[in-house]
Amino acid sequence: MRTWLVAFATAMSVALCLTMCACGSPGHSAGAAGAAQDSARRSQLEAVVQCLRAHGVSDFPDPVYDSSTGQWNYGDYRRDIPQRAEQACQHLDPSAVSPSPPVPQAQFLALVRLAQCIRQHGVPTWPDPDPLGEFRLPPSLMEKTNPNPVEDSAIRACQRYVPSGGIDRVNAATP
């Protein structure tokens, strides 16, 4: 009987503590929980970046904060990541290799405006984004060995529409 009483008292103490923590305390806002999540996400991204760099992707960029979404994201990276580096670092952020959800509508509409702007500034073959917010570009626009001054100029002219994480370019020739 005494063991049951101790277990019951312990369970009640834990429940009370969880209730108090969930409700917050004076001087602490709900934003503190969001800041903690934000900090945890940034730490997770930084760990993945360090891992990728340690496994041969030395130029992988630092995480970036996107003020339009209020979230930390991977920096813009235009090269393929070697499979061995992905496999070595996957345990740090499994969501990095899982299918992405569609981007929020406001962000999608901003990407559509970016595409329209780029087309208006001399790149008529620039596509609209796909539901994941990626631009599936024809091989001619994916080739970075020969810089395209018209494309570079169009992107500079439309910089106000470029998200802080950069432009996600995907080769339209790959499935």
Buried (B, 14 or more C-beta within 10 A) or exposed (E): EEEEEEEEEEEEEEEEEEEEEEEEEEEEEEEEEEEEEBEEBBEBBBBBBBBBBEBEBEEBEEBBEBEEBEBBBBBBBEEEBEEEBBEBBBEBBEEBEEEEEEBEEEBBEBBEEBBBBBBEBBBEEBBEBBEBBBBBBEEEBBEEEEEBEEBEBBBEBBEEBBBEBBBBBBBBEEE
